Amino acid sequence: MHPWKGLKVDPDKTQPIVAVRVVDAFVIELSFADGSMGRVDLAPVIVGKGGVFAALNDPKVFAEVRVDPESGTIVFPNGVDLDPDVLYAKAHRLGG
């Protein structure tokens, strides 16, 4: 089962990500366009996963996360990006 199954995502309430900061192993702090902030633990979707997520298991690669202002979400050096609606919901603890 996906670790974020059941998450309540409302695209009408989400905001683009404007800043990201790594605060712990696989934990990021996000700032959104509406001025809100929140932390998201990405370990459940990255740690031990293969495919495009394999490189992100390396903390040095993970730490290179940045915001793509065009898409309003975060992106990693290998091109992996994550849905900003899901990240907003996780950062604001909207179920799941």
Number of C-alpha atoms within 10 A of each C-alpha: 4 7 11 13 9 10 14 15 18 12 12 7 10 18 19 21 25 19 18 20 16 18 13 11 14 20 16 20 16 22 20 20 13 12 9 13 17 17 20 19 17 15 15 12 13 18 15 11 14 11 7 11 17 12 19 25 17 14 13 10 13 22 19 14 21 18 19 16 13 7 13 18 24 23 20 19 14 14 10 13 16 12 12 20 21 18 24 28 21 21 20 15 14 14 12 12
